């Protein structure tokens, strides 16, 4: 699965793909969301769950320029090419 193909999927299709093919790596709290980081093949994907509204707001490939990278780096050993 490439990033381009993943982005072409609908939200329910992304969720299904993650459920069957993804490996949960870690979770962080980020503002109103619990963000789950998954690994699919060689691609990291974030799932933004809004616990106040009980819904998934976003399923996107990991943005390595995000400040969230610091939260992940504190918890797990990320590949050096991502940091």
C-alpha positions as CSV (number, residue, x, y, z in Angstrom):
1,X,0.0,0.0,0.0
2,X,1.5,3.3,-1.0
3,X,0.6,6.7,0.7
4,X,-1.1,7.8,-2.5
5,X,-3.3,4.7,-2.6
6,X,-4.1,5.0,1.1
7,X,-5.1,8.6,0.7
8,X,-7.5,7.6,-2.1
9,X,-9.4,5.4,0.2
10,X,-12.5,6.6,2.0
11,X,-12.4,6.9,5.8
12,X,-14.3,3.6,6.4
13,X,-11.9,1.9,3.9
14,X,-8.9,3.3,5.7
15,X,-10.2,2.0,9.0
16,X,-10.9,-1.4,7.6
17,X,-7.4,-1.5,6.0
18,X,-5.8,-0.6,9.4
19,X,-7.9,-3.2,11.3
20,X,-6.8,-6.0,9.0
21,X,-3.3,-4.9,8.1
22,X,-2.1,-2.5,10.7
23,X,0.0,-3.0,13.9
24,X,-0.7,-0.6,16.8
25,X,2.6,0.9,17.8
26,X,1.6,3.4,20.6
27,X,-1.0,6.0,21.6
28,X,-0.7,9.6,22.7
29,X,-3.0,12.3,23.9
30,X,-3.0,15.4,21.7
31,X,-5.4,18.2,22.6
32,X,-8.9,16.7,22.3
33,X,-7.8,13.5,20.7
34,X,-6.3,10.2,21.5
35,X,-4.0,9.5,18.6
36,X,-3.1,5.9,17.8
37,X,0.0,5.3,15.7
38,X,-0.1,2.3,13.5
39,X,2.4,0.7,11.2
40,X,1.2,-0.7,7.8
41,X,4.0,-2.4,5.9
42,X,6.5,0.5,6.0
43,X,4.0,3.4,6.4
44,X,3.0,5.0,9.7
45,X,-0.6,6.1,10.1
46,X,-2.3,8.2,12.8
47,X,-5.9,7.7,13.9
48,X,-7.3,10.7,15.7
49,X,-10.1,9.6,18.0
50,X,-12.2,12.3,19.6
51,X,-13.3,10.7,22.9
52,X,-15.7,13.6,23.8
53,X,-17.7,13.0,20.7
54,X,-17.0,9.3,20.4
55,X,-15.8,9.4,16.8
56,X,-12.7,9.1,14.6
57,X,-12.0,12.5,13.1
58,X,-9.1,11.7,10.9
59,X,-7.0,8.8,9.6
60,X,-3.8,10.1,7.9
61,X,-0.3,9.1,7.2
62,X,2.2,10.3,9.8
63,X,3.3,13.9,9.3
64,X,7.0,13.7,10.3
65,X,7.2,17.5,10.6
66,X,4.5,17.6,13.3
67,X,5.2,18.4,16.9
68,X,3.6,15.1,17.7
69,X,6.9,13.4,16.7
70,X,8.3,14.5,20.1
71,X,5.6,12.6,21.9
72,X,6.2,9.5,19.9
73,X,9.9,9.7,20.2
74,X,9.6,9.8,24.0
75,X,7.7,6.5,24.0
76,X,9.2,4.4,21.3
77,X,12.3,3.9,19.1
78,X,11.4,5.4,15.8
79,X,13.5,4.7,12.7
80,X,16.2,7.3,12.4
81,X,15.1,8.4,8.9
82,X,11.8,9.7,10.5
83,X,13.4,11.9,13.1
